Amino acid sequence: MKKFVSEAARQVPVRAEVDVLIAGGGPAGIMAAQAAADGKRKVMVIENRGFLGGNLTIGLPILAFLGPKGNHIIKGYPQKFIDRLRERGAASGHKPCRLHTSFTMVDSEEVKNLAFEVMEECGVDVLLYAFIADVIVEDGVVKGVIIESKAGREAILAKTVIDCTGDGDVAYRAGVECTKGGEDGGMQPPTLMFNMRGVEVQALRDAIVNHPEVYDMDRMPPEQFKEGHFITVGLRNQLNKAREEGLDLPVARTILITGLAEDEIWVNMTRVSGVDSTLPESYTYGEQTAHKQMKKVIEYLRKYVPGFADAWLDKVCPFMGIRESRVIKGRYVLTAEDIIALKKFDDVIAVAGYPVDIHHSTGGDCTMIYCDDAYDIPYRVLVPEKIGGLLVAGRCSSMNHEAMAATRVMSTCMALGEAAGTAARLAQDAGVAVADVDVKALQEELLKNDVFLG
């Protein structure tokens, strides 16, 4: 039987009162803050880590800035962020990819620097090392949040809150209906990324191009690897050989991403099933298990994958990349059927192109379902069904399990963040609730910032 203790009632000091509060400073949060800030209103971002950028800082490529037909579909503030990184040699271009539509590499450390710079330029207040402990709700409307930090328990009051936590922390505590996983509750497993240096990348490239029957790739033709950055998803032959020789590995595919340095590879091959990032004991188990897996993955790479024989572990990312946790029930729940059918929405606020990519909750493989073209995402997925004063942007927006497997990638989350921040600003200008914002005016404002809406 669970034990409880009683806390004495106490007065909670108000740290700040703001117009727009963004919870979470990851890909969606950075864009939301930019879009909400216009010099007239007070905008604040709170983040529980010591930096901004979230999954942009863990060595992952940004997938699907380009659509299935090769056209540029993620623009606006996300593209401007990439442009500024490229100016300082900290991002690649958008390379078309048969498996991922496209991918873009960024320097994880420069992302942190640029994110701080952008917030300062926009006049956005940033508060790090602060956790969401509770949410202030009055008559079904969010009025702010309670945070916990080393300064203690404090309140931040806000006219509008945008939940960009990834885990839907604000929405959940505000009483928004949330779900996790598929019909059986199984969620896509997370990965702890790590970086290896001293890799002979040309040796790996040559093996894939010249011997595809041995060094096999999923869907991607050998010519895709002849020049430029690349992602390997495959080498199943090598994994099977390693397993036959007694090496226990957590994945069915070898996923490697070339970094911006010539000898650098990011490794996406740890995988811990059953992790729930909303439960600290589960998340802890995931981190500990991934570190154990990492040793076996490095052994595999050095022995079975060309170019890794003399490579060394350079760094391990500071947190696991979470693919799935809570999603809200919004005024519309986007489905995989909507995506595959390329359903059009009158309230479209972003267009995305990444396929339905479901990493199986058990086992080491995944299922991918491709779309013929880019698809609409409606404003209603950002709006909780019943709770007011709140928008939810990123992978915790209102999607079912299968749809979220497509919309969870960072480019789409960035686009949703821009839409949410813009909507919060326009709603306050018009003196209306964010749920009642003029969607046509919102679309016009997004188009002014070069957002692609189809």
Secondary structure per residue as TSV (DSSP state, phi and psi in degrees):
chain	resnum	aa	ss	phi	psi
A	1	M	-	360.0	133.5
A	2	K	-	-72.9	135.6
A	3	K	-	-92.1	155.9
A	4	F	-	-133.8	154.4
A	5	V	-	-123.2	156.9
A	6	S	-	-101.8	134.9
A	7	E	-	-99.7	142.5
A	8	A	-	-71.3	144.0
A	9	A	-	-61.8	144.2
A	10	R	-	-149.2	157.4
A	11	Q	-	-83.5	129.7
A	12	V	-	-102.3	118.7
A	13	P	-	-67.8	145.2
A	14	V	E	-89.4	115.4
A	15	R	E	-74.6	-42.2
A	16	A	E	-155.7	154.7
A	17	E	E	-123.5	123.5
A	18	V	E	-131.7	166.4
A	19	D	E	-80.1	-48.9
A	20	V	E	-130.2	126.0
A	21	L	E	-112.5	124.7
A	22	I	E	-106.5	120.1
A	23	A	E	-94.1	111.8
A	24	G	-	105.9	122.1
A	25	G	-	-107.3	36.9
A	26	G	S	-87.5	-158.7
A	27	P	H	-54.1	-45.5
A	28	A	H	-70.0	-42.2
A	29	G	H	-64.4	-40.8
A	30	I	H	-61.1	-44.4
A	31	M	H	-69.4	-39.1
A	32	A	H	-61.7	-42.2
A	33	A	H	-63.6	-45.0
A	34	Q	H	-58.3	-46.5
A	35	A	H	-68.7	-31.7
A	36	A	H	-77.9	-28.9
A	37	A	-	-81.5	130.1
A	38	D	-	-139.3	14.0
A	39	G	S	86.8	-15.5
A	40	K	S	-99.9	-24.0
A	41	R	S	-121.5	159.4
A	42	K	-	-92.4	119.1
A	43	V	E	-120.2	138.7
A	44	M	E	-136.1	141.6
A	45	V	E	-116.2	131.2
A	46	I	E	-115.6	140.3
A	47	E	-	-144.6	138.4
A	48	N	S	-85.9	-9.8
A	49	R	S	-97.8	178.9
A	50	G	S	-92.2	16.5
A	51	F	S	-157.9	166.6
A	52	L	S	-102.3	160.5
A	53	G	-	123.5	-27.2
A	54	G	G	52.0	-130.1
A	55	N	G	-66.9	-12.3
A	56	L	G	-66.6	-13.5
A	57	T	G	-106.2	9.5
A	58	I	T	-115.7	26.4
A	59	G	T	83.0	3.3
A	60	L	-	-79.0	145.9
A	61	P	-	-75.3	151.2
A	62	I	E	-88.4	117.0
A	63	L	E	-92.9	144.7
A	64	A	-	70.2	39.3
A	65	F	S	-66.0	-26.6
A	66	L	B	-102.2	151.4
A	67	G	-	-88.8	178.2
A	68	P	T	-58.6	-24.5
A	69	K	T	-95.6	7.7
A	70	G	S	86.2	0.3
A	71	N	-	-83.5	156.2
A	72	H	B	-81.7	111.3
A	73	I	-	-113.4	-20.9
A	74	I	-	-105.3	111.2
A	75	K	-	-129.4	-137.9
A	76	G	H	58.7	-144.2
A	77	Y	H	-60.6	-38.1
A	78	P	H	-57.0	-45.2
A	79	Q	H	-67.6	-37.3
A	80	K	H	-63.0	-34.8
A	81	F	H	-64.6	-45.3
A	82	I	H	-63.7	-41.3
A	83	D	H	-58.0	-41.9
A	84	R	H	-69.6	-35.7
A	85	L	H	-64.2	-42.1
A	86	R	H	-63.0	-35.7
A	87	E	H	-59.4	-29.1
A	88	R	T	-105.7	19.0
A	89	G	T	69.2	25.8
A	90	A	-	-113.8	17.0
A	91	A	B	-155.7	150.3
A	92	S	-	-89.4	176.4
A	93	G	-	-77.6	179.6
A	94	H	-	-87.2	109.3
A	95	K	E	-96.0	123.7
A	96	P	E	-59.4	147.0
A	97	C	E	-147.0	130.3
A	98	R	T	-64.0	-27.9
A	99	L	T	-89.7	-39.1
A	100	H	T	-114.4	9.9
A	101	T	E	68.0	-51.2
A	102	S	E	-164.6	164.2
A	103	F	E	-144.5	153.5
A	104	T	E	-135.9	125.5
A	105	M	-	-93.6	140.8
A	106	V	B	-131.0	153.2
A	107	D	-	-81.5	115.9
A	108	S	H	-62.3	-35.6
A	109	E	H	-73.7	-37.1
A	110	E	H	-71.0	-28.4
A	111	V	H	-57.6	-45.0
A	112	K	H	-60.7	-46.1
A	113	N	H	-61.1	-47.3
A	114	L	H	-66.1	-38.8
A	115	A	H	-59.7	-44.4
A	116	F	H	-62.0	-42.5
A	117	E	H	-60.7	-45.3
A	118	V	H	-63.4	-42.7
A	119	M	H	-62.2	-40.6
A	120	E	H	-65.8	-43.3
A	121	E	H	-60.2	-37.4
A	122	C	H	-84.4	-5.5
A	123	G	T	74.6	26.0
A	124	V	-	-88.6	129.0
A	125	D	E	-76.2	137.4
A	126	V	E	-120.3	132.1
A	127	L	E	-126.6	115.5
A	128	L	-	-97.9	170.1
A	129	Y	S	58.1	35.5
A	130	A	-	-124.4	130.1
A	131	F	E	-106.1	142.7
A	132	I	E	-73.4	118.3
A	133	A	E	-103.0	-30.2
A	134	D	E	-164.4	173.0
A	135	V	E	-128.9	139.7
A	136	I	E	-92.3	116.0
A	137	V	E	-125.3	128.1
A	138	E	E	-126.4	122.3
A	139	D	T	52.1	42.1
A	140	G	T	78.0	11.9
A	141	V	E	-123.7	131.2
A	142	V	E	-71.4	128.6
A	143	K	E	-113.7	-4.9
A	144	G	E	156.6	-170.2
A	145	V	E	-134.2	159.2
A	146	I	E	-103.9	129.1
A	147	I	E	-112.7	157.2
A	148	E	E	-122.3	136.0
A	149	S	E	-152.4	-173.3
A	150	K	T	-68.9	-12.1
A	151	A	T	-84.7	-3.9
A	152	G	E	104.5	-156.2
A	153	R	E	-98.6	126.1
A	154	E	E	-140.5	161.2
A	155	A	E	-110.8	145.9
A	156	I	E	-124.4	118.5
A	157	L	E	-93.3	144.0
A	158	A	E	-150.5	146.6
A	159	K	E	-73.2	-34.4
A	160	T	E	-140.4	136.9
A	161	V	E	-114.9	136.0
A	162	I	E	-115.6	117.7
A	163	D	E	-85.5	106.2
A	164	C	-	-118.9	31.5
A	165	T	S	-76.9	-13.6
A	166	G	S	83.1	-39.0
A	167	D	S	-98.1	4.4
A	168	G	-	63.2	35.8
A	169	D	H	-62.1	-43.8
A	170	V	H	-68.2	-48.2
A	171	A	H	-57.7	-45.9
A	172	Y	H	-60.6	-46.5
A	173	R	H	-73.0	-19.5
A	174	A	H	-82.2	-8.4
A	175	G	T	98.1	10.6
A	176	V	-	-70.4	137.5
A	177	E	-	-65.8	129.3
A	178	C	E	-130.0	153.5
A	179	T	E	-129.1	165.8
A	180	K	E	-136.1	131.6
A	181	G	S	72.5	-169.6
A	182	G	S	-84.4	-159.8
A	183	E	T	-60.6	-32.3
A	184	D	T	-91.7	4.2
A	185	G	-	82.2	-5.7
A	186	G	-	-69.2	132.5
A	187	M	-	-108.9	154.4
A	188	Q	-	-62.0	134.0
A	189	P	-	-74.8	150.2
A	190	P	-	-84.5	168.8
A	191	T	B	-133.0	137.8
A	192	L	-	-97.4	109.4
A	193	M	-	-75.3	148.5
A	194	F	E	-145.0	162.3
A	195	N	E	-117.2	136.1
A	196	M	E	-119.9	140.3
A	197	R	E	-118.1	170.0
A	198	G	S	75.5	18.8
A	199	V	-	-83.9	133.3
A	200	E	-	-83.5	85.9
A	201	V	H	-62.2	-35.3
A	202	Q	H	-63.8	-34.8
A	203	A	H	-64.4	-40.4
A	204	L	H	-67.0	-43.7
A	205	R	H	-59.0	-47.4
A	206	D	H	-63.2	-38.7
A	207	A	H	-63.2	-42.7
A	208	I	H	-69.4	-42.1
A	209	V	H	-71.0	-42.7
A	210	N	H	-91.1	-20.9
A	211	H	-	-135.5	59.4
A	212	P	T	-64.9	-21.8
A	213	E	T	-70.2	-22.8
A	214	V	T	-97.4	-50.4
A	215	Y	S	-100.4	77.4
A	216	D	-	-78.5	149.0
A	217	M	B	-123.6	146.3
A	218	D	S	-76.5	118.9
A	219	R	S	66.4	-30.6
A	220	M	-	-84.1	128.2
A	221	P	-	-75.0	153.1
A	222	P	G	-55.7	-33.3
A	223	E	G	-64.8	-19.5
A	224	Q	G	-65.4	-18.8
A	225	F	G	-101.6	4.0
A	226	K	S	-69.2	-31.6
A	227	E	S	-152.6	159.5
A	228	G	S	76.5	-173.5
A	229	H	-	-68.9	154.6
A	230	F	-	-150.4	159.5
A	231	I	E	-120.6	128.5
A	232	T	E	-93.4	132.7
A	233	V	E	-134.6	100.8
A	234	G	E	158.0	-126.2
A	235	L	-	49.8	39.7
A	236	R	H	-65.1	-33.5
A	237	N	H	-58.7	-43.7
A	238	Q	H	-68.9	-38.6
A	239	L	H	-64.3	-42.5
A	240	N	H	-63.2	-40.7
A	241	K	H	-62.5	-43.0
A	242	A	H	-62.5	-41.6
A	243	R	H	-65.4	-41.9
A	244	E	H	-60.5	-28.2
A	245	E	T	-94.9	14.2
A	246	G	T	98.3	6.8
A	247	L	-	-92.3	123.1
A	248	D	-	-87.6	117.3
A	249	L	-	-125.5	147.4
A	250	P	S	-87.5	-5.3
A	251	V	-	-128.2	161.8
A	252	A	S	-98.5	-8.4
A	253	R	S	-135.8	150.6
A	254	T	E	-94.1	112.2
A	255	I	E	-112.4	110.6
A	256	L	E	-128.5	141.3
A	257	I	E	-128.3	124.7
A	258	T	E	-68.1	134.9
A	259	G	-	-87.0	-173.8
A	260	L	S	-77.0	-24.9
A	261	A	S	-82.2	152.2
A	262	E	T	-65.8	-27.5
A	263	D	T	-109.6	22.4
A	264	E	-	-110.9	132.9
A	265	I	E	-133.4	130.4
A	266	W	E	-93.4	136.4
A	267	V	E	-112.8	122.9
A	268	N	-	-114.6	71.8
A	269	M	-	-137.4	-1.8
A	270	T	-	-82.2	154.1
A	271	R	-	-164.9	117.2
A	272	V	-	-121.0	107.3
A	273	S	T	-71.6	149.2
A	274	G	T	84.2	6.7
A	275	V	-	-82.2	134.1
A	276	D	-	-118.0	109.0
A	277	S	T	-70.8	-6.8
A	278	T	T	-89.0	-3.2
A	279	L	S	-118.0	116.1
A	280	P	H	-60.0	-35.0
A	281	E	H	-67.9	-34.0
A	282	S	H	-73.1	-42.9
A	283	Y	H	-62.7	-40.0
A	284	T	H	-61.3	-45.8
A	285	Y	H	-56.7	-41.6
A	286	G	H	-61.7	-46.1
A	287	E	H	-63.5	-45.3
A	288	Q	H	-63.9	-43.1
A	289	T	H	-67.7	-40.1
A	290	A	H	-62.5	-37.5
A	291	H	H	-64.3	-36.5
A	292	K	H	-67.1	-43.2
A	293	Q	H	-61.5	-36.4
A	294	M	H	-57.0	-39.6
A	295	K	H	-61.9	-40.9
A	296	K	H	-71.2	-36.0
A	297	V	H	-65.0	-42.2
A	298	I	H	-63.5	-40.8
A	299	E	H	-59.6	-43.7
A	300	Y	H	-60.8	-47.9
A	301	L	H	-61.4	-44.4
A	302	R	H	-66.9	-30.6
A	303	K	H	-94.6	-31.0
A	304	Y	H	-118.5	-12.3
A	305	V	S	-115.1	123.8
A	306	P	T	-56.2	137.7
A	307	G	T	96.4	-10.1
A	308	F	-	-103.6	-0.2
A	309	A	T	-55.0	-39.2
A	310	D	T	-111.8	16.1
A	311	A	-	-77.3	155.4
A	312	W	E	-129.9	157.6
A	313	L	E	-74.2	122.3
A	314	D	E	-96.2	-50.6
A	315	K	E	-157.5	154.0
A	316	V	E	-112.2	136.7
A	317	C	-	-65.7	152.1
A	318	P	S	-73.3	-10.0
A	319	F	S	-159.2	158.0
A	320	M	-	-69.9	146.4
A	321	G	B	-83.4	114.8
A	322	I	-	-90.1	124.4
A	323	R	-	-85.8	-30.0
A	324	E	-	-158.0	139.2
A	325	S	-	-152.7	-122.9
A	326	R	E	-72.8	145.8
A	327	V	E	-130.5	149.0
A	328	I	E	-87.2	163.2
A	329	K	-	-97.7	110.4
A	330	G	B	-101.1	-169.3
A	331	R	S	-68.4	-16.6
A	332	Y	S	-144.4	139.4
A	333	V	-	-106.9	110.5
A	334	L	B	-70.0	139.0
A	335	T	-	-119.9	163.2
A	336	A	H	-62.8	-32.7
A	337	E	H	-62.3	-39.7
A	338	D	H	-59.5	-44.3
A	339	I	H	-66.2	-49.5
A	340	I	H	-67.3	-34.4
A	341	A	T	-80.3	-3.7
A	342	L	T	55.6	45.5
A	343	K	-	-62.5	136.1
A	344	K	-	-95.4	143.3
A	345	F	-	-126.1	136.8
A	346	D	T	-65.1	-28.1
A	347	D	T	-102.6	33.6
A	348	V	E	-59.7	132.4
A	349	I	E	-127.8	-1.5
A	350	A	E	-160.7	152.4
A	351	V	E	-124.2	132.9
A	352	A	E	-128.6	165.0
A	353	G	-	-138.9	0.0
A	354	Y	-	-72.0	140.3
A	355	P	-	-71.2	168.2
A	356	V	E	-69.9	114.2
A	357	D	E	-127.4	91.0
A	358	I	E	-99.6	108.4
A	359	H	E	-76.5	121.2
A	360	H	-	-60.8	140.3
A	361	S	S	-67.5	-23.7
A	362	T	S	-130.1	156.4
A	363	G	S	78.8	-179.4
A	364	G	S	-114.3	12.3
A	365	D	-	-110.4	-173.3
A	366	C	E	-149.4	166.6
A	367	T	E	-118.9	133.4
A	368	M	E	-122.8	131.4
A	369	I	E	-121.9	120.9
A	370	Y	-	-95.5	151.1
A	371	C	-	-104.2	154.4
A	372	D	S	-78.0	-22.6
A	373	D	S	-156.7	-179.2
A	374	A	-	-71.0	158.9
A	375	Y	E	-130.4	155.6
A	376	D	E	-81.4	149.3
A	377	I	E	-124.0	122.7
A	378	P	E	-84.5	155.1
A	379	Y	G	-57.9	-34.1
A	380	R	G	-61.0	-20.0
A	381	V	G	-72.9	-15.1
A	382	L	G	-89.1	-11.5
A	383	V	S	-106.4	115.1
A	384	P	B	-57.2	150.8
A	385	E	S	-64.8	-38.7
A	386	K	S	-123.9	-29.6
A	387	I	-	-89.7	131.7
A	388	G	B	-95.4	173.9
A	389	G	S	71.5	13.6
A	390	L	E	-140.4	136.8
A	391	L	E	-122.1	152.5
A	392	V	E	-129.4	116.4
A	393	A	-	-124.9	138.3
A	394	G	S	118.2	-156.3
A	395	R	T	-73.0	-7.9
A	396	C	T	-96.0	7.0
A	397	S	S	-65.7	177.7
A	398	S	S	-82.1	92.3
A	399	M	B	-136.5	153.4
A	400	N	-	-81.2	175.5
A	401	H	H	-54.3	-45.0
A	402	E	H	-73.2	-40.4
A	403	A	H	-66.6	-40.9
A	404	M	H	-61.3	-26.9
A	405	A	H	-65.5	-17.7
A	406	A	H	-96.8	-41.3
A	407	T	H	-86.9	-3.7
A	408	R	T	-73.5	-12.8
A	409	V	S	-71.5	157.3
A	410	M	H	-64.1	-37.2
A	411	S	H	-59.9	-43.7
A	412	T	H	-67.5	-41.8
A	413	C	H	-60.4	-38.9
A	414	M	H	-62.9	-43.2
A	415	A	H	-64.0	-40.7
A	416	L	H	-66.0	-36.7
A	417	G	H	-61.8	-44.8
A	418	E	H	-60.5	-42.9
A	419	A	H	-63.0	-42.0
A	420	A	H	-66.0	-45.3
A	421	G	H	-63.3	-40.0
A	422	T	H	-65.1	-42.4
A	423	A	H	-63.1	-41.3
A	424	A	H	-61.7	-42.5
A	425	R	H	-64.9	-46.8
A	426	L	H	-66.4	-38.5
A	427	A	H	-62.2	-41.8
A	428	Q	H	-69.4	-36.5
A	429	D	H	-60.0	-40.1
A	430	A	H	-87.2	-8.4
A	431	G	T	69.5	32.5
A	432	V	-	-121.9	164.7
A	433	A	-	-68.0	151.5
A	434	V	G	-62.1	-29.0
A	435	A	G	-67.2	-22.6
A	436	D	G	-107.3	14.8
A	437	V	-	-59.6	146.2
A	438	D	-	-70.0	106.1
A	439	V	H	-64.8	-34.8
A	440	K	H	-63.3	-42.0
A	441	A	H	-65.3	-38.5
A	442	L	H	-61.6	-46.3
A	443	Q	H	-61.5	-41.8
A	444	E	H	-62.5	-39.9
A	445	E	H	-67.0	-40.1
A	446	L	H	-64.2	-42.6
A	447	L	H	-62.8	-34.4
A	448	K	H	-60.6	-30.0
A	449	N	T	-95.2	19.0
A	450	D	T	69.8	24.4
A	451	V	-	-71.2	137.5
A	452	F	-	-90.0	123.4
A	453	L	-	-120.0	21.6
A	454	G	-	95.4	360.0
